[in-house]
């Protein structure tokens, strides 16, 4: 049945129904019943005709299209994989979790207290000059290090715990092959009774050996960080030449890895922990730097470049 003819007939019937009010009451009921019956018949025929027209349209389109079974894998498609930073982060978190460390996330926006004061770095302290900070209009900062979590750890877990946090940090750096304004760090902290430097060395050495899947030697050198006392520079044996001497380690056999030390008494006090009863150690190392060493990458800017060819090449 032609759809347009049915639509016209339906329109005519409705017009006749509108004119029923002009008929005599005796004829109005009889004519109204006939028109209602015809109206329902036309609507049913029209619905059927429209449905059949849609089905023909779909069938005609399918006849001209190439059918694709979406359940069949595309053998030519490239498979994606995790970003190198994410892969190393998960390795690090797995290693420390196996040693009893809690994994925490921290806020990338921090208060001045969290980023500086709680870490024994009050206003006008020279150590603040070492971090060119992004300040926000409300007085907060984009955190310059994951050490902002130290006060949080102390207040949340009390005087005995071990925890790490991994996340992005921000500094107003001059960008080059080894420096970025956005980078990733790993903060670690352990507090309790009879905690010593030996514990710090053990955990970091074990973690590095697990990540690089070979024995890593370590050493400490004196270093200054306002939130630890004593403070150290932590070096690891060169993974590029197996400590035989190369251009990367400048033939010293060692690579500077991170800053660390025993938690400063003032930091413990601000976290509500009595430094006369408890001690702890803390470290902060660059996850981005660790990924560069693990995968042999010499250009830090590749990580944030969005270059898919580079990301596919990192295995």
Buried (B, 14 or more C-beta within 10 A) or exposed (E): EEEEEBBEBBEEBEEBBEEEEEEEEEEBEEBBEEBEEBBEBBEEBBEEBEEEEEEEEEEEEEEEEEEEEEEEEEEEEEEEEEEBBEBBBEBBBEBBEEBEBBEBEBEBBBBBBBBBBBBBBBEEBEBBEEBEBBEEEEEBBBBBBBBBBBBBBBEEBEBEBBBBBBBBBBBEBEEEEEEBBBBBBBBBBBBBEEBEBEBBBEBBBBBBBBBBEEEBBBBBEEBBBBBBBBBBBBBBBBBEBEBEEBEBBEEEBBBBBBBBBBBBBBBBBBBEBEBEEBBBBBBBBBBBBBBBBBBEBEEBEBBBEEEEEBBEEBE
